[in-house]
Amino acid sequence: ADFDAKRKRKVAEIYRALNSDPIDVATLRRMAISEGGLLTDEIRSKVWPKLLSVNTDDLPPLPGKELREDNKDYQQVLLDVRRSLRRFPPGMPDDQREGLQEELIDIILHVLKRNPQLHYYQGYHDIVVTFLLVVGARLATALVEKLSTHHLRDFMDPTMDNTKHILNYLMPIIDQVNHELHDFMQSAEVGTIFALSWLITWFGHVLSDFRHVVRLYDFFLACHPLMPIYFAAVIVLHRKQEVLDCECDMASVHHLLSQIPQDLPYESLISKAGDLFVQFPPSKLAEEAAQAAQAEQTAASTFKDFELASVQQRPDTVLRQRFRERLRGEERLRGEERTKSTLTKPRTNRFVRLAVMGLTVALGAAALAVVKSALEWAPKFELQIFP
């Protein structure tokens, strides 16, 4: 009863803000951030345009199929959309889903055609489909265009330099809260690639429950564009004990963090992310993030990103398992303390690194692209950043 009463009060407050003259956008932002977010898709379809300053009385016409002709992005968009089956509600009839996928393609191509300064990236469709499912094709087109020229602008540059810069805020945020966790991750040289798909899809790609996705979108739309990286940081901080219990090596920590739990305490994490943003605003962390960016400019440091991206390939997981099984077998056979000392983590790390190196050699021409820019190539080559 208390929950229902609170919900009714919140709905009433949202509609008061929508009906005020002028519209009370500050209250709408507060409602989107506070517990439960905007509650229903019907409310979201009214509030999201206000949060993005989109005039719903002057919407563009629905995009047409003519955009597909001679479009440089069409084939890649088509491939990504075809792979997006799990982003649609389970049990949705095939013909309905296929119709939405066609609309999804047209929305993306429409935004790119109207904004030639924007460049498509793998994962963009995960954001667009969220808007399509919540507000429908025509309104989604307007909202996604505004979002793409503002919140998502850095992800849609020709290179991933600005995306990498945003990722560079992750470790400074963690360091402000938990030095031990920060130092452990630095020692493991895990980097931040595990959070790339979180950031550039606003977690839409990695969360299986659509309710959680739209709840986060309420939060992000009402906040600063860098809020998703703060939310990524609080997820890592929430899992600190799991991380500290890992072997302190790149492959182990990366593997753990790239598997995002589905049962996160979302409301608590949203609240903590907001608190951290207030305590440690981007301006306070900018110097440390810039230092990280400067350090990444050398070929030696970017090679670590190359290794990390390679770790995401499935064969590497198999190799690591085989090496670990072999090491356990050797330990059982020798069984002496002297043997244990030669088979501890440094040797395990060396085996893992050699496996990673072997995989990078197998990539051939891709290696040249990575030396040039460690992250720029990652979405183009299927390295399981988007499994």
C-alpha positions in Angstrom: 0.0 0.0 0.0 2.8 2.4 0.9 4.6 1.6 -2.4 1.4 2.2 -4.4 0.9 5.5 -2.6 4.4 6.7 -3.3 4.1 5.7 -6.9 0.8 7.6 -7.3 2.4 10.7 -5.7 5.3 10.5 -8.0 3.1 10.1 -11.1 1.0 13.1 -10.0 4.2 15.2 -9.5 5.5 14.3 -12.9 2.2 15.3 -14.6 2.2 18.6 -12.6 5.6 19.4 -13.9 4.6 18.5 -17.5 1.5 20.6 -17.3 3.0 23.7 -15.7 3.7 26.7 -17.8 6.6 26.8 -18.6 7.3 23.1 -18.2 9.2 22.3 -14.9 12.2 20.5 -16.4 14.1 20.7 -13.1 11.4 18.6 -11.4 11.3 16.2 -14.4 15.1 15.7 -14.0 14.7 15.0 -10.3 11.9 12.5 -11.0 14.0 10.7 -13.6 17.0 10.4 -11.2 15.1 9.5 -8.0 14.1 6.0 -7.0 12.2 4.1 -9.7 12.9 6.7 -12.4 10.0 7.6 -14.7 8.1 4.4 -13.9 6.4 3.7 -17.2 7.1 3.9 -21.0 4.0 6.1 -21.4 5.5 8.7 -19.0 9.0 8.3 -20.7 7.5 9.1 -24.0 6.3 12.4 -22.5 9.4 13.2 -20.4 12.3 12.1 -22.5 11.6 14.8 -25.1 11.6 17.4 -22.4 14.9 16.2 -21.0 16.4 16.5 -24.5 14.6 19.7 -25.5 12.9 18.1 -28.4 9.7 19.8 -29.7 7.2 17.0 -30.2 4.9 19.3 -32.2 7.4 19.5 -35.0 8.7 16.0 -35.5 10.4 14.9 -38.8 8.5 12.5 -41.1 9.3 8.8 -40.7 12.5 7.9 -42.5 12.1 6.2 -45.9 13.9 3.2 -47.5 15.6 5.5 -50.1 18.3 6.2 -47.5 19.6 2.6 -48.0 20.8 3.3 -51.6 24.5 4.0 -52.0 24.9 4.4 -48.2 28.4 3.6 -46.9 27.1 2.5 -43.5 24.1 0.4 -44.7 25.8 -3.0 -44.7 27.4 -2.6 -41.3 24.1 -1.3 -39.8 22.2 -4.2 -41.4 24.7 -6.8 -39.9 24.4 -5.2 -36.4 20.6 -5.0 -36.5 20.3 -8.6 -37.6 22.4 -9.6 -34.6 20.1 -7.6 -32.2 17.5 -10.3 -31.6 18.0 -10.4 -27.9 17.3 -6.7 -27.6 13.6 -7.3 -28.4 11.1 -8.6 -25.8 11.0 -12.4 -25.6 8.0 -13.9 -27.2 7.5 -11.0 -29.6 6.1 -12.4 -32.9 8.7 -12.6 -35.6 6.9 -10.4 -38.1 6.6 -7.6 -35.5 10.2 -7.9 -34.5 11.3 -7.8 -38.2 9.2 -4.7 -38.8 10.9 -3.0 -35.8 14.3 -4.0 -37.1 13.5 -2.4 -40.5 12.5 0.8 -38.6 15.7 0.6 -36.6 17.8 0.6 -39.7 16.0 3.5 -41.2 16.3 5.6 -38.0 20.0 5.1 -37.9 20.6 5.9 -41.6 18.3 9.0 -41.3 20.4 10.4 -38.4 23.7 9.7 -40.2 22.4 11.2 -43.5 21.3 14.5 -41.8 24.5 14.7 -39.7 27.4 13.8 -41.9 29.8 14.8 -39.1 28.6 11.8 -37.2 30.2 8.4 -37.7 28.4 5.1 -37.0 30.0 2.8 -34.4 29.2 -0.8 -33.4 26.9 -0.6 -30.4 25.1 2.6 -31.5 22.1 0.5 -32.6 21.8 -0.8 -29.0 21.0 2.7 -27.9 18.6 3.4 -30.8 16.6 0.3 -30.3 15.9 1.3 -26.7 14.3 4.5 -27.9 12.4 2.7 -30.7 10.9 0.3 -28.2 9.9 2.9 -25.7 8.6 5.8 -27.9 8.1 4.5 -31.4 9.9 5.2 -34.6 8.9 8.9 -35.3 9.7 10.2 -31.9 12.7 8.0 -31.5 14.2 9.5 -34.7 14.1 13.0 -33.2 15.3 12.0 -29.8 18.2 9.9 -31.1 19.3 12.7 -33.4 19.4 15.2 -30.5 21.2 12.6 -28.3 23.7 11.8 -31.1 24.7 15.5 -31.5 25.0 15.9 -27.7 25.5 13.1 -25.2 26.9 10.6 -27.7 28.8 13.1 -29.8 32.3 11.9 -28.6 31.6 8.3 -29.5 30.7 9.4 -33.1 33.9 11.0 -34.1 36.0 9.6 -36.9 38.5 8.2 -34.3 38.0 6.8 -30.8 40.3 9.4 -29.2 37.5 11.1 -27.3 36.0 7.8 -26.3 39.3 6.7 -24.9 39.6 10.0 -23.0 36.2 9.4 -21.3 37.4 5.9 -20.3 40.4 7.5 -18.7 38.1 8.9 -16.1 37.3 5.5 -14.8 40.4 4.7 -12.8 40.7 8.2 -11.2 37.1 7.8 -9.9 37.9 4.4 -8.5 41.1 5.8 -6.9 39.2 8.5 -5.1 37.0 5.8 -3.3 39.2 2.8 -2.9 43.0 3.1 -3.3 43.5 -0.7 -2.7 41.2 -1.6 -5.6 42.8 1.0 -7.8 46.3 -0.1 -7.1 45.4 -3.8 -7.6 43.8 -3.1 -11.0 46.9 -1.0 -12.0 49.2 -3.8 -10.9 47.1 -6.3 -13.0 47.4 -3.8 -15.9 43.8 -4.5 -16.8 43.1 -1.2 -18.4 39.5 -0.1 -19.2 38.5 -1.9 -22.3 36.2 -4.1 -20.3 33.9 -1.0 -19.8 33.9 0.1 -23.5 30.7 -1.6 -24.5 29.0 -0.4 -21.2 29.9 3.2 -22.0 29.1 3.4 -25.7 25.7 1.5 -25.4 24.7 3.1 -22.1 24.7 -0.5 -20.8 22.0 -1.4 -23.3 24.1 -4.2 -24.8 25.1 -5.9 -21.6 21.9 -5.9 -19.5 19.4 -8.5 -20.3 16.4 -7.0 -18.5 14.9 -4.2 -20.4 13.4 -2.6 -17.2 17.0 -2.0 -15.9 18.1 -0.6 -19.3 15.3 2.1 -19.4 15.8 2.9 -15.7 19.4 3.7 -16.5 18.4 5.8 -19.5 16.1 7.8 -17.3 19.1 8.5 -15.1 21.6 9.3 -17.9 19.2 11.5 -19.9 18.7 13.7 -16.8 22.4 14.0 -16.0 25.7 15.1 -17.3 27.0 13.2 -20.4 29.8 11.7 -18.3 27.5 10.0 -15.8 27.7 6.6 -17.6 31.4 6.4 -16.7 30.6 7.2 -13.0 28.1 4.4 -13.1 30.7 2.1 -14.6 33.0 3.0 -11.7 30.4 2.2 -9.0 29.8 -1.2 -10.6 33.5 -2.0 -10.3 33.6 -0.6 -6.7 30.5 -2.7 -5.9 32.5 -5.8 -7.0 35.7 -4.9 -5.3 36.0 -8.1 -3.2 35.5 -10.2 -6.3 38.2 -8.3 -8.1 40.6 -8.4 -5.1 40.1 -12.2 -4.8 41.2 -12.6 -8.5 44.7 -13.5 -9.6 46.4 -10.2 -10.1 46.9 -10.5 -13.8 45.4 -8.9 -16.8 43.5 -11.9 -18.2 41.9 -12.9 -14.9 40.7 -9.4 -13.8 39.6 -8.5 -17.3 37.6 -11.7 -17.7 35.8 -11.1 -14.4 34.9 -7.5 -15.0 33.8 -8.0 -18.6 31.0 -10.4 -17.3 28.6 -7.9 -15.8 26.2 -9.4 -13.2 22.5 -9.1 -14.0 21.3 -8.8 -10.3 23.0 -5.5 -9.5 21.3 -3.2 -6.9 20.5 -0.6 -9.5 18.8 2.0 -7.3 21.7 1.9 -4.8 24.3 2.2 -7.5 22.5 5.1 -9.2 22.4 6.9 -5.9 26.2 6.3 -5.4 27.1 7.4 -8.9 25.2 10.6 -8.3 27.0 11.1 -5.0 30.4 10.5 -6.6 29.7 13.0 -9.4 29.0 15.6 -6.8 32.0 14.8 -4.7 34.4 14.3 -7.6 33.1 16.3 -10.6 34.9 15.8 -14.0 36.7 19.1 -13.5 38.4 17.7 -10.4 39.5 14.5 -12.2 40.4 16.1 -15.6 44.1 16.4 -14.8 44.5 12.7 -13.9 42.5 11.6 -16.9 44.7 13.8 -19.1 47.8 12.3 -17.7 46.5 8.8 -18.5 45.7 10.0 -22.0 49.2 11.3 -22.5 50.7 8.0 -21.2 48.7 6.1 -23.8 50.2 8.0 -26.7 53.4 5.9 -26.8 53.5 2.7 -28.8 54.7 0.7 -25.8 51.7 1.7 -23.7 49.1 1.2 -26.5 50.4 -2.4 -27.0 48.8 -3.2 -23.6 45.5 -2.3 -25.1 46.3 -4.6 -28.0 46.8 -7.4 -25.6 43.6 -6.6 -23.7 41.5 -6.6 -26.9 43.0 -9.9 -27.8 42.1 -11.4 -24.5 38.4 -10.9 -25.4 38.7 -13.5 -28.1 37.1 -16.8 -27.1 40.2 -18.9 -28.1 42.2 -17.1 -25.4 39.8 -18.2 -22.7 40.2 -21.8 -23.9 44.0 -21.4 -23.8 44.0 -20.0 -20.3 41.9 -22.9 -19.1 44.3 -25.4 -20.7 47.3 -23.7 -19.2 45.8 -23.7 -15.8 44.8 -27.3 -16.0 48.3 -28.2 -17.1 49.8 -26.2 -14.2 47.5 -27.9 -11.7 48.5 -31.3 -13.2 52.2 -30.5 -12.8 51.7 -29.4 -9.2 49.9 -32.6 -8.4 52.7 -34.7 -9.9 55.6 -32.9 -8.1 53.7 -32.0 -5.0 56.7 -30.4 -3.3 56.9 -26.9 -1.9 59.9 -26.2 -4.1 57.8 -27.0 -7.2 55.0 -24.7 -6.0 57.4 -21.8 -5.9 58.2 -22.3 -9.6 54.6 -22.5 -10.6 53.1 -19.5 -8.9 51.6 -16.5 -10.6 54.6 -15.1 -12.5 54.8 -18.3 -14.5 51.1 -18.5 -15.0 51.1 -14.9 -16.2 53.9 -15.6 -18.6 51.9 -18.5 -20.1 48.8 -16.3 -20.5 50.8 -13.5 -22.0 52.4 -15.9 -24.5 49.0 -17.2 -25.4 47.8 -13.6 -26.0 50.9 -12.8 -28.1 50.2 -15.9 -30.2 46.7 -14.7 -30.9 47.9 -11.3 -31.9 50.3 -12.8 -34.4 47.4 -14.8 -35.8 45.5 -11.6 -36.4 48.1 -10.6 -39.0 47.1 -7.4 -40.7 44.9 -6.4 -37.8 48.1 -6.1 -35.7 49.3 -3.2 -37.9 46.0 -1.4 -37.3 46.3 -1.8 -33.6 49.9 -0.5 -33.4 48.6 2.6 -35.1 45.6 3.0 -32.7 45.0 0.5 -30.0 41.2 1.0 -29.6 40.3 2.5 -32.9 40.1 -0.9 -34.7 38.4 -2.8 -32.0 34.7 -2.4 -33.1 35.7 -3.2 -36.7 37.2 -6.5 -35.9 34.9 -9.0 -34.1 36.8 -9.3 -30.9 33.9 -10.1 -28.6 33.7 -6.6 -27.2 30.1 -7.2 -28.3 29.6 -11.0 -27.8 
